[in-house]
Amino acid sequence: MWKDKKVGGYLMNKDFYKGENFWNTEPKNKRIEYPFNDEIIKKAENILDVHFPSSFIELMKKQNGGELNYPYFTEYKEVLPSIEPIHFEKDDMSILSSKEFLEESDLPQELIVLWTDFHQWVVLDYRKGNEQPSVVYIVENYFTEEIEWEFHKIADTFDDLLNQLFRISPKKAKKRKAFFKR
């Protein structure tokens, strides 16, 4: 479903995620294709002491992490460019790296990192239990002397996040890129 919305003086054509083509099958970055099955998900849930949302598991069964076709959420066009895979290798980022990354950044351990660039984070928030996590966007506040994090709940559940995800019409995006190259 396409919806037009005026943002910052530009008319943007938004295409919301409707249950198909979640993953970008032609990613910009080469990635390792890690296997994914019920045994892997159970082992990951045991290590992290959580239960992943069923819709999250279904998406990961189609592709174990990667770039998204619908990377934007909220009115402000925040980006969830990818979701980290689930694997047990130590030399590559994984959702299982969450505890380590959170500890290094002094963030709560009850979060599961879907994506981060270490200044912005999109996480499943299990601080209120391990059944239905909310989805939180965490961003570094650059206006303080010490590192301070701002937490913004973006969805009550992972399913609610999926309903918010959108992409900008490729046709409109190309026009806008041409405009800025002038």
N, C-alpha and C positions, 0 to 999 in steps of 0.2 A: 504494500500500500504506500503510495507516494503522498506526501503532505508538503505543501509549500509553507515556509515560515520565513519571515523577515528577521535577520539577525545582523546587527551591526551595519544596517543600511543595505545589505545584500539579500536577495531572495534566494533562499536555499531550498532545494527539493530534497526532502528526507524520505528514505526508503527504510521502513522499520522491519526488523527481523520477524518473520512469521513461521519459523520452524523448519526452514530449508536453507541449504547452502551457508551454514554457519561458518565453516572453515574456508579460508582462502586456499584453493588447490594449486595456485601458482604463486607461492610466497616469494618475497623479495630476497629473503635470506635463506641460504641452504640450511637445512636442519636434519638432525638424526631422527629417524623414524623408530622410536622405541615401541616394543610390543605392549599390548594392553589386553588384559583379560580379567575375569572375576578373581583369580588368585592374586594378581597384582593389586587390584583395588582393595581387597581384604587386608593384604599385608600393609599397604599404605595407610589404611584407616587404623589398623592396630598400632603402627608406629606413631602416628599423629594423634591417636586417641580421639577420633572423630568419626562421624558417619557423613559421607558426602551426599549432597542432594541427588536424588535419582535422575533429574534432568541433566545435572553435571556429568554423572556417570555415563549416561546415554551419549552425550556429545563426545566424551573422551573415548568411548568405544568406537565411534566413527573415525576419530583421529586423535591420537594422544598428544594434545597440545599443538600450538602453532598460531599462525596469524589469522585474524578474524576478518570476515567479509563485512561485518557490521561492527566497526570498532568504536563508535561514538555513543556516549550516554549523557544524559541530563541536558538541560537548556543551554549549558555553557560549552558544549562540544568537548567535554573531557574525553580522553581516549583510553581504551583498553585495546592496545594494538595486537596483543597476543595473550595466550594462556600458556603457562609453563607446562611441560609434560610431567608425567609421573613415571619415575624410574629410580633405580637404586645405584646408579653410577656416581662416583664422587667427583668426577672431573667435568660435569656439565650441570647447569642449573636445572632444578627440578622443584616441584611443589614440595617435595620432601626436604628441601633446603630451607624451608620456612623458619624453623626454630633458630637455625644459625643466623640467618639474615635479620630476624627480629631482635635477637639478642645483641647483635652488633650495632643495631640502630636504636636500642633501648625502647623497643615497642613491645606491647603485651604478647605473651607467648600463646595465647588462645586464638591467635589469628592464623589463617592459612593463606599464604601469598599466592594469588593467581598470576599477578604480574607486578614488576617493580623496575624502576630505573634508579632506585635508592634515594630519590627525592620525592617521588610520587609512588603510591602503592594502591593496588586494588586487591582487597582481601575478603575472604569469608570470615566473618566474625563469630566465633564460638564462645565468647565471654559469658553468654547467658545460657549455655548448654550445648550439647553436641548433636542435636537432631535437626533443627532448621536454622542454619546461620543466616544472619543478615549479611548484606554486602556493603562494605565501607570503602570509601576513597580517602586515603590519607595523603596529605601534602605537607611538605616542609614549609614552615613559616620563615621566610627570608628576612623579616623585619625585626628579628630578635637576635641578641648577641649569641646566645646559646641555641643549640638545635631544639626547636620546638615543633611539635606535630599538631596539625589540625585534622580532626576526624569528621568526615561528612558521610552520614548514612545515605546511601543512594538507592537501596532497595531492602525491603523487609525480608525477601527470600531471593535465592538464585533465580527462580522462575520470574520474579518481578523484575530482576535485572534484564533477563532475556527479552521481556516485553518493552523495555526502554531502549534497547540497542538499535542503532540505525546507521545507515551510510548515507553519504551525500551523493546525489545523482552524478554519475561519472561525466555526463555531458556538461552539467553546470560546473563541476570541479575543473574541467579542462578550460572552460571559458574564463573562470576566475584565475587560473594559473597564467593564461595568456595575458590577462589584464595586468597582473603584477609583474610580468616580464618587461613591460614597456619601459 
